[in-house]
């Protein structure tokens, strides 16, 4: 609590020319004596605290320590703060919170509030019990310490045990990935975090390899030579769902009101399960390979329930 209060005091002083000890005491709900002790500790930590005497006196931080307002424009500060807030939503790091507050000291407070809230990025999951944020924190530590991690990975093909050298955590198209060198495949790979289980950071270190995240195929697991042009038609009652999944500009409204969607993807079990999840509200137009797979699966499902009659 003391450390958090001291960080807050520093941030508050960065945003004000000078502040009376009584004002700080009331703000942080402690005694004036406690404030003076905190200020002494802050000064000993290397923060250049200055005390102004007299009626209009108070506590402040020397101007030379504050960031120069000419270094960044108002819009640039807002863009940086927006990105930092998004990062803080998935990783509640005190250092990130402090940086967000510190950046506000280089611009007018009223302007900062109005422009800094134009966009909100919240990367945290809806489920409060989701362990994704903890996994990301563990991965960050492994990357910084250059430690090999091991985990069980579920892919379209099978479940495998992996040992990898972690390099970059990636957020792409509403999903989190780990970009790592896979010791099993002897190559760099993207691993979806939602498909990782039983992850553990080992004590084994690794030497950094030459890699470029820019060379990654950002179509992810759906980018391969097995992709086929897929055309499906959704019932008009699924317009909202189709808009959420594909985007309002990525489907065609047919004369009968149904929604036609075209995309490229491998014909596999995942795709079949996705299509069957819509029941009779969706129709596959092409390719014939996918149509036949859907028919066979549907017939198998029918036979299972036919026995129960």
TIDO-217209 format. One record per residue (C-alpha): residue number from 1; residue in three letters; x, y negated, z. Coordinates in pm, 1 decimal. Layout:
[NUM "ALA" [X Y Z]]
...
//
This chain:
[1 "UNK" [0.0 0.0 0.0]]
[2 "UNK" [285.4 -239.0 84.3]]
[3 "UNK" [460.2 -179.6 -248.8]]
[4 "UNK" [135.9 -228.7 -440.2]]
[5 "UNK" [67.3 -551.3 -248.2]]
[6 "UNK" [418.2 -681.8 -318.2]]
[7 "UNK" [380.3 -610.2 -691.2]]
[8 "UNK" [48.6 -793.6 -684.4]]
[9 "UNK" [207.5 -1089.9 -506.2]]
[10 "UNK" [480.4 -1109.8 -772.7]]
[11 "UNK" [220.4 -1100.4 -1047.8]]
[12 "UNK" [11.8 -1365.7 -875.8]]
[13 "UNK" [315.1 -1595.0 -836.7]]
[14 "UNK" [404.9 -1546.1 -1203.0]]
[15 "UNK" [61.9 -1679.6 -1294.9]]
[16 "UNK" [74.3 -1981.6 -1060.6]]
[17 "UNK" [324.4 -2260.5 -1020.4]]
[18 "UNK" [307.6 -2244.6 -640.5]]
[19 "UNK" [75.8 -2085.5 -387.7]]
[20 "UNK" [30.6 -2147.8 -15.9]]
[21 "UNK" [100.6 -1859.2 218.1]]
[22 "UNK" [-247.8 -1892.4 368.1]]
[23 "UNK" [-403.7 -1845.6 21.6]]
[24 "UNK" [-201.0 -1527.1 -34.6]]
[25 "UNK" [-294.7 -1401.8 311.5]]
[26 "UNK" [-666.0 -1447.2 240.3]]
[27 "UNK" [-638.8 -1292.3 -103.6]]
[28 "UNK" [-463.4 -977.7 15.5]]
[29 "UNK" [-640.9 -963.8 352.7]]
[30 "UNK" [-327.2 -967.4 566.7]]
[31 "UNK" [-172.2 -1216.2 808.6]]
[32 "UNK" [42.9 -1510.8 702.6]]
[33 "UNK" [331.1 -1349.1 889.3]]
[34 "UNK" [293.9 -1035.5 675.1]]
[35 "UNK" [300.8 -1250.6 360.6]]
[36 "UNK" [627.2 -1411.0 467.4]]
[37 "UNK" [777.0 -1067.0 536.7]]
[38 "UNK" [667.1 -948.8 190.9]]
[39 "UNK" [809.8 -1262.3 27.3]]
[40 "UNK" [1143.1 -1206.3 205.0]]
[41 "UNK" [1150.3 -846.0 80.3]]
[42 "UNK" [1070.1 -962.4 -273.9]]
[43 "UNK" [1354.5 -1213.7 -259.5]]
[44 "UNK" [1594.5 -945.5 -134.8]]
[45 "UNK" [1492.1 -730.2 -430.7]]
[46 "UNK" [1628.5 -998.0 -665.3]]
[47 "UNK" [1315.8 -1192.7 -757.1]]
[48 "UNK" [1409.0 -1565.8 -743.6]]
[49 "UNK" [1155.6 -1694.3 -489.4]]
[50 "UNK" [1151.1 -2066.4 -412.8]]
[51 "UNK" [973.1 -2241.4 -122.2]]
[52 "UNK" [835.6 -2594.6 -164.1]]
[53 "UNK" [810.8 -2805.2 151.5]]
[54 "UNK" [554.0 -3073.3 237.0]]
[55 "UNK" [177.1 -3111.1 216.7]]
[56 "UNK" [168.5 -2992.2 -144.8]]
[57 "UNK" [427.4 -2722.7 -83.0]]
[58 "UNK" [398.4 -2349.6 -121.4]]
[59 "UNK" [567.4 -2037.5 -253.6]]
[60 "UNK" [665.1 -1987.4 -616.0]]
[61 "UNK" [903.1 -1822.4 -860.9]]
[62 "UNK" [1157.4 -2043.6 -1037.6]]
[63 "UNK" [1051.0 -2137.1 -1389.6]]
[64 "UNK" [1357.6 -1985.1 -1552.3]]
[65 "UNK" [1250.1 -1637.3 -1442.4]]
[66 "UNK" [912.9 -1657.7 -1613.7]]
[67 "UNK" [881.6 -1552.5 -1975.8]]
[68 "UNK" [917.0 -1831.1 -2229.1]]
[69 "UNK" [574.6 -1908.1 -2375.0]]
[70 "UNK" [732.4 -1982.7 -2712.8]]
[71 "UNK" [850.6 -1622.6 -2752.4]]
[72 "UNK" [503.8 -1484.8 -2826.3]]
[73 "UNK" [187.9 -1639.9 -2963.3]]
[74 "UNK" [-151.3 -1611.5 -2796.0]]
[75 "UNK" [-266.8 -1351.1 -3048.2]]
[76 "UNK" [53.4 -1148.5 -3009.7]]
[77 "UNK" [11.1 -1132.9 -2632.6]]
[78 "UNK" [-350.1 -1021.6 -2673.6]]
[79 "UNK" [-252.9 -741.7 -2914.2]]
[80 "UNK" [19.6 -616.8 -2677.5]]
[81 "UNK" [-210.9 -626.8 -2374.7]]
[82 "UNK" [-486.7 -442.2 -2563.2]]
[83 "UNK" [-246.6 -161.7 -2651.4]]
[84 "UNK" [-111.4 -144.4 -2297.0]]
[85 "UNK" [-462.5 -123.8 -2153.3]]
[86 "UNK" [-534.4 171.4 -2380.8]]
[87 "UNK" [-217.6 345.5 -2263.2]]
[88 "UNK" [-303.5 270.0 -1900.7]]
[89 "UNK" [-648.2 429.7 -1943.6]]
[90 "UNK" [-489.1 772.2 -1995.9]]
[91 "UNK" [-182.0 720.8 -1777.8]]
[92 "UNK" [-245.2 511.5 -1466.6]]
[93 "UNK" [116.4 405.6 -1424.3]]
[94 "UNK" [172.1 119.9 -1178.2]]
[95 "UNK" [452.8 -9.0 -1400.4]]
[96 "UNK" [217.4 -42.3 -1697.1]]
[97 "UNK" [-40.9 -219.5 -1481.7]]
[98 "UNK" [225.6 -458.3 -1357.5]]
[99 "UNK" [343.7 -526.1 -1715.1]]
[100 "UNK" [-12.2 -605.7 -1826.4]]
[101 "UNK" [-49.6 -856.9 -1545.9]]
[102 "UNK" [297.7 -998.4 -1599.1]]
[103 "UNK" [234.4 -1064.2 -1968.7]]
[104 "UNK" [-61.6 -1280.9 -1875.2]]
[105 "UNK" [181.8 -1521.4 -1712.8]]
[106 "UNK" [311.8 -1641.8 -2051.2]]
[107 "UNK" [-20.9 -1778.2 -2166.2]]
[108 "UNK" [-304.6 -1991.0 -2038.2]]
[109 "UNK" [-522.2 -1778.8 -1806.1]]
[110 "UNK" [-854.9 -1892.9 -1950.5]]
[111 "UNK" [-736.5 -1827.5 -2306.4]]
[112 "UNK" [-595.4 -1489.4 -2206.4]]
[113 "UNK" [-923.6 -1368.9 -2059.8]]
[114 "UNK" [-1128.1 -1466.7 -2365.5]]
[115 "UNK" [-895.7 -1318.5 -2627.7]]
[116 "UNK" [-758.1 -1023.6 -2433.0]]
[117 "UNK" [-1099.1 -859.0 -2402.6]]
[118 "UNK" [-1199.8 -871.1 -2770.1]]
[119 "UNK" [-1106.9 -505.0 -2810.9]]
[120 "UNK" [-1115.8 -234.7 -2547.1]]
[121 "UNK" [-927.3 92.1 -2598.5]]
[122 "UNK" [-1015.5 362.6 -2348.2]]
[123 "UNK" [-838.5 690.8 -2418.4]]
[124 "UNK" [-955.6 863.7 -2100.8]]
[125 "UNK" [-1194.9 1162.4 -2136.6]]
[126 "UNK" [-1561.5 1142.7 -2034.7]]
[127 "UNK" [-1512.8 1428.2 -1788.6]]
[128 "UNK" [-1359.4 1286.8 -1471.1]]
[129 "UNK" [-1218.1 1633.0 -1384.6]]
[130 "UNK" [-1034.7 1666.3 -1716.4]]
[131 "UNK" [-665.7 1746.7 -1664.3]]
[132 "UNK" [-552.1 1596.6 -1995.4]]
[133 "UNK" [-404.9 1285.6 -1831.0]]
[134 "UNK" [-197.8 1499.9 -1591.9]]
[135 "UNK" [-72.2 1709.2 -1884.8]]
[136 "UNK" [36.1 1396.6 -2069.0]]
[137 "UNK" [225.3 1275.9 -1762.3]]
[138 "UNK" [402.0 1613.5 -1734.1]]
[139 "UNK" [497.6 1597.9 -2101.4]]
[140 "UNK" [633.4 1244.2 -2063.6]]
[141 "UNK" [863.2 1359.4 -1783.9]]
[142 "UNK" [979.3 1660.4 -1987.6]]
[143 "UNK" [1055.7 1437.8 -2287.7]]
[144 "UNK" [1250.9 1187.3 -2080.1]]
[145 "UNK" [1448.4 1456.9 -1898.0]]
[146 "UNK" [1497.8 1659.9 -2219.9]]
[147 "UNK" [1357.2 1979.4 -2070.4]]
[148 "UNK" [1218.9 2273.1 -2269.6]]
[149 "UNK" [855.1 2351.0 -2199.8]]
[150 "UNK" [669.4 2678.4 -2243.1]]
[151 "UNK" [299.5 2737.4 -2294.3]]
[152 "UNK" [32.3 2956.7 -2449.0]]
[153 "UNK" [-99.8 2817.1 -2776.8]]
[154 "UNK" [-426.6 2897.5 -2951.9]]
[155 "UNK" [-426.1 2840.8 -3329.8]]
[156 "UNK" [-653.0 2945.9 -3615.3]]
[157 "UNK" [-443.0 3258.6 -3661.6]]
[158 "UNK" [-379.7 3393.1 -3310.6]]
[159 "UNK" [-269.2 3320.8 -2954.6]]
[160 "UNK" [107.5 3294.3 -2915.9]]
[161 "UNK" [360.0 3219.2 -2643.2]]
[162 "UNK" [574.0 2916.5 -2731.5]]
[163 "UNK" [890.8 2750.5 -2606.1]]
[164 "UNK" [949.2 2407.1 -2750.2]]
[165 "UNK" [1172.3 2102.1 -2725.4]]
[166 "UNK" [928.0 1810.8 -2674.3]]
[167 "UNK" [989.2 1481.0 -2856.0]]
[168 "UNK" [678.5 1266.0 -2903.2]]
[169 "UNK" [320.8 1257.0 -2769.8]]
[170 "UNK" [86.9 1154.4 -3052.2]]
[171 "UNK" [-270.5 1026.0 -3048.4]]
[172 "UNK" [-430.0 1071.6 -3389.9]]
[173 "UNK" [-794.2 1076.5 -3502.0]]
[174 "UNK" [-938.4 1117.3 -3150.4]]
[175 "UNK" [-698.5 1399.5 -3059.5]]
[176 "UNK" [-373.5 1423.3 -2861.3]]
[177 "UNK" [-78.8 1615.0 -3006.9]]
[178 "UNK" [274.3 1707.5 -2905.4]]
[179 "UNK" [543.6 1674.0 -3171.7]]
[180 "UNK" [810.5 1926.1 -3077.5]]
[181 "UNK" [1075.0 2162.3 -3211.0]]
[182 "UNK" [932.9 2514.4 -3183.2]]
[183 "UNK" [1194.2 2775.1 -3091.7]]
[184 "UNK" [965.1 3049.1 -3224.4]]
[185 "UNK" [915.9 2893.0 -3570.1]]
[186 "UNK" [1258.6 2726.1 -3577.5]]
[187 "UNK" [1105.4 2404.4 -3703.7]]
[188 "UNK" [923.4 2091.2 -3589.9]]
[189 "UNK" [551.1 2134.9 -3528.6]]
[190 "UNK" [244.6 1941.8 -3411.0]]
[191 "UNK" [62.3 2108.6 -3121.2]]
[192 "UNK" [-288.2 1996.4 -3025.4]]
[193 "UNK" [-293.1 1943.2 -2648.0]]
[194 "UNK" [-646.0 2083.4 -2615.6]]
[195 "UNK" [-512.3 2418.0 -2742.7]]
[196 "UNK" [-227.8 2437.6 -2492.4]]
[197 "UNK" [-272.8 2637.4 -2173.4]]
[198 "UNK" [-50.2 2765.3 -1891.6]]
[199 "UNK" [207.0 2494.8 -1963.9]]
[200 "UNK" [523.1 2477.7 -1753.7]]
[201 "UNK" [830.9 2257.9 -1766.2]]
[202 "UNK" [1145.7 2470.7 -1743.1]]
[203 "UNK" [1483.5 2380.9 -1596.7]]
[204 "UNK" [1649.9 2441.8 -1934.8]]
[205 "UNK" [1770.3 2128.9 -2108.0]]
[206 "UNK" [1824.1 2074.2 -2480.5]]
[207 "UNK" [2035.1 1861.7 -2713.0]]
[208 "UNK" [1839.9 1605.6 -2912.8]]
[209 "UNK" [1791.2 1704.0 -3277.5]]
[210 "UNK" [1759.6 1468.4 -3570.0]]
[211 "UNK" [1392.5 1421.1 -3643.6]]
[212 "UNK" [1157.5 1167.1 -3794.0]]
[213 "UNK" [799.0 1141.9 -3676.4]]
[214 "UNK" [727.9 941.8 -3993.8]]
[215 "UNK" [767.1 1259.5 -4199.6]]
[216 "UNK" [479.4 1434.7 -4023.9]]
[217 "UNK" [178.6 1523.2 -4238.8]]
[218 "UNK" [-85.1 1330.0 -4049.3]]
[219 "UNK" [-359.8 1550.4 -4189.5]]
[220 "UNK" [-233.1 1782.0 -3916.8]]
[221 "UNK" [-344.0 2142.0 -3909.8]]
[222 "UNK" [-581.9 2088.9 -4202.0]]
[223 "UNK" [-300.4 1994.6 -4443.6]]
[224 "UNK" [-178.7 2307.5 -4622.0]]
[225 "UNK" [-173.9 2482.4 -4959.0]]
[226 "UNK" [-482.2 2688.4 -4868.1]]
[227 "UNK" [-716.6 2389.0 -4868.1]]
[228 "UNK" [-1021.7 2401.1 -5092.6]]
[229 "UNK" [-1273.9 2134.4 -5198.6]]
[230 "UNK" [-1577.7 2178.5 -4971.9]]
[231 "UNK" [-1923.2 2040.0 -5053.9]]
[232 "UNK" [-2208.6 2068.5 -4803.8]]
[233 "UNK" [-2555.6 1914.8 -4777.8]]
[234 "UNK" [-2710.6 1820.5 -4442.3]]
[235 "UNK" [-3077.9 1778.3 -4359.7]]
[236 "UNK" [-3186.6 1412.9 -4329.8]]
[237 "UNK" [-3260.7 1469.0 -3958.8]]
[238 "UNK" [-2884.7 1501.7 -3898.1]]
[239 "UNK" [-2794.2 1158.4 -4032.8]]
[240 "UNK" [-2668.6 1033.5 -3696.7]]
[241 "UNK" [-2456.4 1346.4 -3637.8]]
[242 "UNK" [-2310.1 1329.6 -3989.9]]
[243 "UNK" [-2224.8 962.0 -3939.7]]
[244 "UNK" [-2045.5 1042.7 -3613.9]]
[245 "UNK" [-1845.7 1328.1 -3767.0]]
[246 "UNK" [-1762.5 1200.9 -4115.3]]
[247 "UNK" [-1830.8 826.8 -4100.4]]
[248 "UNK" [-2120.1 629.6 -4250.3]]
[249 "UNK" [-1927.4 560.3 -4572.8]]
[250 "UNK" [-1828.0 919.8 -4637.5]]
[251 "UNK" [-2156.5 1080.7 -4738.5]]
[252 "UNK" [-2398.6 1042.3 -5027.1]]
[253 "UNK" [-2775.2 1017.5 -4978.4]]
[254 "UNK" [-2948.8 1241.2 -5231.8]]
[255 "UNK" [-3290.7 1180.5 -5390.9]]
[256 "UNK" [-3461.2 1414.7 -5143.8]]
[257 "UNK" [-3301.5 1229.9 -4849.2]]
[258 "UNK" [-3044.5 1494.8 -4766.4]]
[259 "UNK" [-2683.0 1397.4 -4703.7]]
[260 "UNK" [-2405.4 1527.8 -4928.8]]
[261 "UNK" [-2052.1 1545.0 -4788.6]]
[262 "UNK" [-1730.5 1641.5 -4970.2]]
[263 "UNK" [-1392.9 1712.4 -4806.4]]
[264 "UNK" [-1087.9 1938.5 -4838.0]]
[265 "UNK" [-1020.5 2212.3 -4588.3]]
[266 "UNK" [-913.2 2574.1 -4558.6]]
[267 "UNK" [-1195.7 2828.3 -4567.3]]
[268 "UNK" [-1150.4 2994.2 -4229.0]]
[269 "UNK" [-1341.2 3115.4 -3924.3]]
[270 "UNK" [-1338.4 2771.1 -3761.8]]
[271 "UNK" [-1508.0 2613.2 -4062.5]]
[272 "UNK" [-1766.1 2891.6 -4076.0]]
[273 "UNK" [-1843.7 2844.8 -3707.1]]
[274 "UNK" [-1878.0 2469.9 -3757.7]]
[275 "UNK" [-2127.3 2519.3 -4041.5]]
[276 "UNK" [-2328.0 2791.0 -3866.7]]
[277 "UNK" [-2363.3 2562.4 -3566.3]]
[278 "UNK" [-2608.9 2352.2 -3767.2]]
[279 "UNK" [-2834.9 2651.7 -3838.4]]
[280 "UNK" [-3071.5 2597.5 -4130.9]]
[281 "UNK" [-3007.9 2221.3 -4132.3]]
[282 "UNK" [-2703.0 2257.5 -4357.9]]
[283 "UNK" [-2637.8 2417.4 -4697.9]]
[284 "UNK" [-2300.0 2498.9 -4852.2]]
[285 "UNK" [-2285.6 2397.4 -5219.2]]
[286 "UNK" [-1929.4 2506.7 -5291.3]]
[287 "UNK" [-1698.7 2695.4 -5296.8]]
[288 "UNK" [-1852.3 3036.2 -5356.0]]
[289 "UNK" [-1596.9 3192.6 -5120.7]]
[290 "UNK" [-1738.1 2992.2 -4829.8]]
[291 "UNK" [-2098.3 3064.1 -4931.6]]
[292 "UNK" [-2030.9 3439.1 -4926.6]]
[293 "UNK" [-1855.9 3422.7 -4587.6]]
[294 "UNK" [-2148.8 3231.9 -4436.2]]
[295 "UNK" [-2398.1 3483.6 -4581.6]]
[296 "UNK" [-2204.6 3781.1 -4443.5]]
[297 "UNK" [-2173.2 3629.9 -4096.4]]
[298 "UNK" [-2542.3 3531.6 -4091.1]]
[299 "UNK" [-2642.1 3885.0 -4189.7]]
[300 "UNK" [-2422.3 4029.6 -3915.3]]
[301 "UNK" [-2583.8 3799.4 -3660.3]]
[302 "UNK" [-2929.2 3902.4 -3783.1]]
[303 "UNK" [-2845.0 4272.3 -3743.8]]
[304 "UNK" [-2736.7 4213.9 -3384.7]]
[305 "UNK" [-3074.9 4065.1 -3288.6]]
[306 "UNK" [-3276.1 4296.1 -3515.8]]
[307 "UNK" [-3185.2 4584.4 -3283.2]]
[308 "UNK" [-3354.1 4406.2 -2991.5]]
[309 "UNK" [-3699.3 4410.1 -3149.0]]
//
